[in-house]
């Protein structure tokens, strides 16, 4: 029996940046949600469940390539499919 509704398991660490080694394109075919300290966040760029952190873009500061700097926040991290 061929089940097409099975979703790939969410990795321990995931990034939305395609140039990152932690980017998994198959996961992004579905909508992924992140809960940080029991509150859903929509601005997460990278997360690690085992190390308990997320990275979000700062609003004003840019790195030398013109991309927003990332701020690391520590706390309880949960990833899920919506």
Secondary structure by P-SEA (a helix, b strand, c coil): ccccccccccccccccccccccccccccccbbbbbcccccccccccccccccbbbbbbcccccccccbbbbbbbcbbbbbcc
